[in-house]
Structures are given as C-alpha cells and as structure tokens.
Amino acid sequence: MSWLELLVPALVLLFATPSVAIAYIHARSSRESWGGALLGFLAAAAGVSLLTAVGIFLRASGMVETFTLYFVVWNLSFLILAVASWFAIKTALLVISSSATNRARALFGAGTAIAYVVTLAIAIRGKGDLYFPYIGGTYAATSLYLFAALGLALLIVLRGRARLTQENEGTLRRFLRVFLPLGALFFLDELFRATSLIAFPWMPLLPLAPLALYVFAALELIGRVRRIQGGSPLAGAAGSFEELALSIARQCQASPLTLREREVLVELLKGRSNAAIAVRLGIAPSTVKNHIYSIFQKTGAGSRKEVFLFAARSADAAAKAGEGAAP
C-alpha cells in the first residue's frame, strides 16, 4: 500500500471543492428547480471521495488494522454513494420538469439494496479489497451501481428532451460530446484490465472520471452564474414575482387567469417543480398540472420556457413604460 494511492482521491477533492461551491452559488441565485438537487449530487460524490481517502490513509499508515473500522467506513461510503445516485436521478427529473413517483422510489431502493448485498458479499469474501477501491470486486460492483444510476439519469433527460430549455439542451449536447468518448475510453480500459488482454503500465483510468465530471459541472455553472449576475430580463426585473405574474395576467384579458392560476404562476416563475408547487400551495400535483396547462392555454405558451420568455417581455414592457412615464 503506497501513499501515492492517496493522490487520486486528493485530486478529486481538490476539484470537487470549487465545483460544490459554485453549485451552491448557482442554487442560491438561480430560479432553476434542479439547482439544489445538483448541489446534493456533487456534495455527496465529494463525500464518497473523502471517505475513500480516509480508508486509504488508514491502510497506508498502518495505524489501524481493525477490519470493523474499515467495514464501518466502507458502509458509510456506500450510503453516501446511494445518496449521490438518487440526487443524480432527481436532478434529471427536475430538469425536464418532472418528479419522482412512488414506483420510481421503490425501484431505486430495490436496485440499491441488491447492489449493496452483492458488494457486501464481495467485500466479506475478499477483505483485502474492502478498502482499496481501485482494484478488486468491490470497486467494480460500486462503479457498476453508480454508472447504472447515472445512465438512468441520462436516459430520463434524453426521453424528456422536448421539455428542456434551450440552455439545458445546449448543456446536454456538450455533455454527450465530452463524456461519450471518455466513457468509451474508461470502459475499454476496465475491460482490458478485467480480461488481462493488455497489461497497461498506468493506473486504472476510471477513478479519474469524477475529475472530468467536476470540471464540466464547474464550467457550465460558472457560465450560468455569470448570466444570472449579469442580469437577464427576468432575473434582473425590478419588482417581485407577484408583480411579474400580475403583469402577465393583465395581458390575458380575453381569458383572465384565476386567483389560483396566478398563485401557481408565481411559483412557476420561481422555477419550482410541479411537486414543489403542490406542497407549497397545499394542492395535488395533478391539480398543479391542470393549472399550468390552463396557464399555457391562456398565455399562448407551449412550455415553461415560453412562460419565462413571456414574463421577460412583460418585464421589459413594464420597465419601458416606467421610463416613458419618468419626468
């Protein structure tokens, strides 16, 4: 066991820290409902890397040789990995303005339980690789579990692509251009190692995958935070969301918005998901969906994105009217 093995988790944590900080700033300043879920995913993934570093340190230092301690820290690692996986799926659902159903939660829980049992069996069978995650069966099993969750999240986004905003669609295209070739490279590297077809002189590439993810997330979120701070027509609009909703309602004279529809519109402009709006207003998610559909009909919008554009035009019109009235 070499101290050099701490290099990879240390590098991951080095890249994770600014990425999590930027995600926090984005979640606080953005009206996009998925911002908090993405922050949870990045923070939980960083937690896994931290516990991995702790485990490697314990073995490399030789200070502690208690299997029980390794086992406890490994269990914490898997638990946080499961949290990261769930946040990844939740982020994907919120990006397409959807929410998790009870069936989806049950399936995720069952898949996580199976992955845990399989990984636990491998860990008990071969204690040597319990705390060195870059070799052996435990790392392969946990990696397969995480990639299955990330693959499911990507599939959710691809299936709901029609509901993506233009900005999120651009992020998806860039993500595919970067990670499809990287994923193929990591997969081939692991395949050749597992089958012993080629003896590569370098360390496994798969543990470096989080570095690419953190760099990509940081670069994307920096651009979004800059646009938010620079002030889009909606983000920089003077006045509250209630005033924006009222401004939109005034333009729907032919089919006026009801009081409840205006309340839903306010929450929609804040970037909340259907489920979050339902909880906040104390109504059923299906009722929220019906209200949003009615808002789309009355405003002529075909999506949440178009509602935001409608609100931006209303904000512009109100600002110009205010400037014209100023002495």
C-alpha positions as CSV (number, residue, x, y, z in Angstrom):
1,M,0.0,0.0,0.0
2,S,1.6,3.2,-1.2
3,W,1.0,6.8,-0.1
4,L,0.8,7.6,-3.8
5,E,-2.6,5.9,-3.8
6,L,-3.9,8.9,-1.9
7,L,-3.2,11.1,-5.0
8,V,-6.4,10.3,-6.9
9,P,-8.9,11.0,-4.1
10,A,-6.9,14.0,-3.2
11,L,-7.1,15.3,-6.7
12,V,-10.8,14.6,-6.8
13,L,-11.4,16.5,-3.6
14,L,-9.3,19.4,-4.9
15,F,-11.6,19.7,-8.0
16,A,-14.7,18.9,-6.0
17,T,-14.4,21.8,-3.6
18,P,-14.7,24.7,-6.1
19,S,-17.4,22.8,-8.0
20,V,-19.6,22.3,-5.0
21,A,-19.1,26.0,-4.0
22,I,-20.1,27.1,-7.5
23,A,-23.1,24.8,-7.4
24,Y,-24.1,26.3,-4.1
25,I,-23.9,29.8,-5.5
26,H,-26.0,28.7,-8.5
27,A,-28.6,27.0,-6.4
28,R,-29.0,30.2,-4.3
29,S,-29.1,32.6,-7.2
30,S,-30.9,30.6,-9.9
31,R,-34.6,30.0,-10.2
32,E,-34.0,26.6,-11.8
33,S,-35.6,24.0,-9.5
34,W,-32.9,21.4,-10.2
35,G,-30.1,23.5,-8.8
36,G,-30.4,22.2,-5.3
37,A,-30.5,18.5,-6.4
38,L,-27.4,19.0,-8.5
39,L,-25.7,20.6,-5.4
40,G,-26.7,17.5,-3.4
41,F,-25.2,15.2,-6.0
42,L,-21.9,17.0,-6.2
43,A,-21.6,17.3,-2.5
44,A,-22.4,13.6,-1.9
45,A,-20.0,12.5,-4.6
46,A,-17.3,14.6,-2.9
47,G,-18.2,12.9,0.4
48,V,-17.5,9.5,-1.2
49,S,-14.1,10.6,-2.3
50,L,-13.4,12.0,1.2
51,L,-14.3,8.6,2.8
52,T,-12.2,6.8,0.2
53,A,-9.2,8.9,1.1
54,V,-9.8,8.2,4.8
55,G,-9.9,4.5,4.1
56,I,-6.7,4.5,2.0
57,F,-5.0,6.6,4.7
58,L,-5.9,4.1,7.4
59,R,-4.4,1.3,5.5
60,A,-1.4,3.1,4.2
61,S,-0.5,4.5,7.6
62,G,-0.7,1.1,9.3
63,M,-2.1,2.9,12.3
64,V,-5.3,0.9,12.3
65,E,-5.7,-2.6,11.2
66,T,-9.2,-3.2,12.6
67,F,-11.5,-4.8,10.0
68,T,-14.5,-3.4,11.8
69,L,-13.4,0.2,11.3
70,Y,-12.8,-0.5,7.6
71,F,-16.2,-2.1,7.3
72,V,-18.0,0.9,9.0
73,V,-16.3,3.5,6.8
74,W,-17.0,1.4,3.7
75,N,-20.7,1.2,4.7
76,L,-20.8,5.0,5.1
77,S,-19.2,5.3,1.6
78,F,-21.8,3.1,0.0
79,L,-24.6,5.0,1.8
80,I,-23.3,8.4,0.6
81,L,-22.9,6.8,-2.9
82,A,-26.5,5.8,-2.9
83,V,-27.5,9.4,-1.9
84,A,-25.4,10.8,-4.7
85,S,-27.1,8.4,-7.2
86,W,-30.5,9.4,-6.0
87,F,-29.7,13.1,-6.4
88,A,-28.4,12.4,-9.9
89,I,-31.8,10.9,-10.8
90,K,-33.7,13.7,-9.0
91,T,-31.7,16.3,-10.9
92,A,-32.6,14.6,-14.2
93,L,-36.3,14.6,-13.3
94,L,-36.4,18.2,-12.3
95,V,-34.5,19.3,-15.4
96,I,-37.4,18.0,-17.5
97,S,-40.0,19.5,-15.0
98,S,-41.0,16.1,-13.6
99,S,-40.8,14.4,-10.2
100,A,-40.2,11.0,-8.8
101,T,-43.2,8.7,-8.4
102,N,-43.5,6.2,-5.6
103,R,-42.8,3.4,-8.1
104,A,-39.6,5.0,-9.1
105,R,-38.5,5.4,-5.5
106,A,-39.3,1.7,-4.8
107,L,-37.3,0.6,-7.9
108,F,-34.4,2.7,-6.9
109,G,-34.5,1.4,-3.4
110,A,-34.6,-2.2,-4.6
111,G,-31.7,-1.7,-7.0
112,T,-29.7,-0.1,-4.3
113,A,-30.4,-3.0,-1.9
114,I,-29.3,-5.5,-4.5
115,A,-26.1,-3.6,-5.2
116,Y,-25.3,-3.4,-1.5
117,V,-25.8,-7.1,-0.9
118,V,-23.7,-8.0,-3.9
119,T,-20.9,-5.6,-2.9
120,L,-21.1,-6.7,0.7
121,A,-20.7,-10.3,-0.3
122,I,-17.6,-9.5,-2.4
123,A,-16.2,-7.4,0.5
124,I,-16.7,-10.2,3.1
125,R,-15.2,-12.8,0.7
126,G,-12.1,-10.8,0.0
127,K,-11.2,-8.4,2.8
128,G,-8.1,-7.3,1.0
129,D,-10.0,-5.1,-1.4
130,L,-12.6,-3.8,1.0
131,Y,-10.6,-0.6,1.5
132,F,-8.6,-0.3,-1.7
133,P,-11.3,0.7,-4.1
134,Y,-9.2,1.0,-7.2
135,I,-8.7,-2.8,-7.5
136,G,-10.9,-5.9,-6.9
137,G,-14.5,-6.7,-6.9
138,T,-15.9,-4.0,-4.5
139,Y,-14.8,-1.2,-6.7
140,A,-16.2,-2.9,-9.8
141,A,-19.6,-3.5,-8.1
142,T,-19.9,0.0,-6.7
143,S,-18.8,1.5,-10.0
144,L,-21.4,-0.5,-11.9
145,Y,-24.1,0.7,-9.5
146,L,-23.1,4.3,-9.8
147,F,-22.9,4.2,-13.6
148,A,-26.3,2.5,-13.8
149,A,-27.8,5.3,-11.8
150,L,-26.0,8.0,-14.0
151,G,-27.1,6.1,-17.1
152,L,-30.7,6.1,-15.9
153,A,-30.5,9.8,-15.2
154,L,-29.2,10.5,-18.7
155,L,-31.9,8.3,-20.2
156,I,-34.6,10.3,-18.3
157,V,-33.2,13.5,-19.7
158,L,-33.0,12.1,-23.3
159,R,-36.6,10.9,-23.1
160,G,-37.8,14.2,-21.9
161,R,-35.6,16.2,-24.2
162,A,-38.6,18.1,-25.7
163,R,-39.2,19.7,-22.3
164,L,-35.6,21.0,-21.9
165,T,-34.9,24.7,-22.1
166,Q,-32.6,25.9,-24.8
167,E,-29.8,26.4,-22.3
168,N,-30.2,22.9,-20.8
169,E,-30.4,21.4,-24.3
170,G,-27.0,23.0,-25.1
171,T,-25.6,21.6,-21.8
172,L,-26.8,18.2,-22.8
173,R,-25.1,18.3,-26.2
174,R,-21.8,19.4,-24.7
175,F,-22.1,16.7,-22.0
176,L,-22.6,14.0,-24.7
177,R,-19.7,15.3,-26.8
178,V,-17.4,15.1,-23.8
179,F,-18.5,12.0,-21.9
180,L,-19.5,9.6,-24.6
181,P,-15.8,9.3,-25.8
182,L,-14.5,9.5,-22.3
183,G,-16.9,6.8,-21.1
184,A,-15.9,4.5,-24.0
185,L,-12.2,5.0,-23.1
186,F,-12.8,4.2,-19.4
187,F,-14.9,1.2,-20.3
188,L,-12.3,-0.2,-22.6
189,D,-9.5,0.4,-20.1
190,E,-11.5,-1.5,-17.4
191,L,-12.5,-4.3,-19.9
192,F,-8.9,-4.9,-20.9
193,R,-7.7,-5.0,-17.3
194,A,-10.5,-7.3,-16.2
195,T,-9.8,-9.8,-19.0
196,S,-6.0,-9.4,-18.8
197,L,-5.8,-8.9,-22.5
198,I,-3.4,-5.9,-22.2
199,A,-1.2,-5.0,-19.2
200,F,-1.3,-1.2,-19.1
201,P,1.7,0.5,-17.4
202,W,-0.5,3.2,-16.0
203,M,-3.0,3.2,-13.2
204,P,-6.7,2.5,-13.9
205,L,-8.4,5.5,-15.6
206,L,-11.9,5.0,-14.2
207,P,-11.1,6.6,-10.8
208,L,-10.2,9.8,-12.7
209,A,-13.8,10.1,-14.1
210,P,-15.0,12.3,-11.2
211,L,-12.3,14.9,-12.2
212,A,-13.9,15.3,-15.6
213,L,-17.4,15.5,-14.1
214,Y,-16.4,18.2,-11.6
215,V,-14.6,20.3,-14.2
216,F,-17.5,20.0,-16.6
217,A,-20.1,20.9,-13.9
218,A,-18.0,23.9,-12.7
219,L,-17.5,25.3,-16.2
220,E,-21.2,25.0,-17.0
221,L,-22.4,26.5,-13.7
222,I,-19.9,29.4,-13.9
223,G,-21.4,30.4,-17.2
224,R,-24.9,30.3,-15.7
225,V,-24.0,32.2,-12.6
226,R,-22.4,34.9,-14.7
227,R,-25.5,35.2,-16.8
228,I,-27.7,35.4,-13.7
229,Q,-25.5,38.0,-12.1
230,G,-25.2,39.9,-15.4
231,G,-29.0,40.2,-15.3
232,S,-31.3,38.6,-17.8
233,P,-34.7,40.5,-18.4
234,L,-36.4,38.1,-16.0
235,A,-33.6,37.7,-13.4
236,G,-33.0,41.4,-13.2
237,A,-36.5,42.5,-13.3
238,A,-37.4,45.2,-10.8
239,G,-40.3,44.0,-8.6
240,S,-41.4,40.8,-7.2
241,F,-42.6,37.6,-8.9
242,E,-46.1,38.5,-7.8
243,E,-45.8,41.7,-9.8
244,L,-44.5,39.8,-12.8
245,A,-47.4,37.4,-12.6
246,L,-49.8,40.3,-12.3
247,S,-48.2,41.8,-15.4
248,I,-48.7,38.6,-17.3
249,A,-52.3,38.3,-16.1
250,R,-53.1,41.8,-17.4
251,Q,-52.2,40.6,-20.9
252,C,-54.7,37.8,-20.7
253,Q,-57.8,39.9,-20.9
254,A,-59.6,37.5,-23.3
255,S,-59.2,34.6,-20.9
256,P,-58.3,36.0,-17.5
257,L,-56.2,34.0,-15.1
258,T,-57.9,32.8,-11.9
259,L,-56.5,33.7,-8.5
260,R,-55.2,30.1,-8.1
261,E,-53.7,30.2,-11.5
262,R,-51.9,33.4,-10.6
263,E,-50.6,31.7,-7.4
264,V,-49.3,28.8,-9.5
265,L,-47.8,31.2,-12.0
266,V,-45.8,32.9,-9.2
267,E,-44.3,29.6,-8.1
268,L,-43.7,28.6,-11.7
269,L,-41.7,31.8,-12.3
270,K,-39.6,31.0,-9.2
271,G,-38.6,27.8,-11.1
272,R,-40.3,25.4,-8.8
273,S,-41.3,21.9,-10.0
274,N,-44.9,20.7,-10.1
275,A,-44.3,18.7,-6.9
276,A,-42.8,21.6,-5.1
277,I,-45.7,23.9,-6.1
278,A,-48.2,21.3,-4.9
279,V,-46.5,21.2,-1.5
280,R,-46.2,24.9,-1.2
281,L,-49.9,25.6,-2.2
282,G,-51.3,22.6,-0.4
283,I,-52.9,21.1,-3.5
284,A,-52.5,17.9,-5.5
285,P,-49.7,17.6,-8.2
286,S,-52.4,16.7,-10.7
287,T,-54.2,19.9,-9.9
288,V,-51.0,21.9,-10.4
289,K,-50.5,20.2,-13.8
290,N,-54.0,21.2,-14.8
291,H,-53.5,24.8,-13.7
292,I,-50.2,25.0,-15.6
293,Y,-51.9,23.6,-18.7
294,S,-54.6,26.3,-18.3
295,I,-51.9,29.0,-18.0
296,F,-50.2,27.7,-21.1
297,Q,-53.5,28.0,-23.0
298,K,-54.3,31.5,-21.8
299,T,-50.9,32.9,-22.3
300,G,-50.2,31.1,-25.6
301,A,-47.1,29.5,-24.1
302,G,-46.2,25.9,-25.1
303,S,-43.7,25.2,-22.3
304,R,-42.2,26.6,-19.1
305,K,-39.5,28.2,-21.2
306,E,-42.1,30.2,-23.2
307,V,-43.7,31.3,-19.9
308,F,-40.4,32.7,-18.8
309,L,-40.0,34.4,-22.2
310,F,-43.5,35.8,-21.8
311,A,-42.6,37.1,-18.3
312,A,-39.3,38.6,-19.7
313,R,-41.3,40.5,-22.3
314,S,-43.7,41.7,-19.7
315,A,-40.9,42.9,-17.5
316,D,-39.3,44.7,-20.5
317,A,-42.7,46.3,-21.3
318,A,-43.2,47.4,-17.7
319,A,-39.7,48.8,-17.5
320,K,-40.1,50.8,-20.7
321,A,-43.5,52.1,-19.6
322,G,-41.9,53.3,-16.4
323,E,-39.1,55.0,-18.2
324,G,-41.6,56.7,-20.5
325,A,-43.6,58.0,-17.5
326,A,-40.5,59.3,-15.7
327,P,-40.0,63.1,-16.0
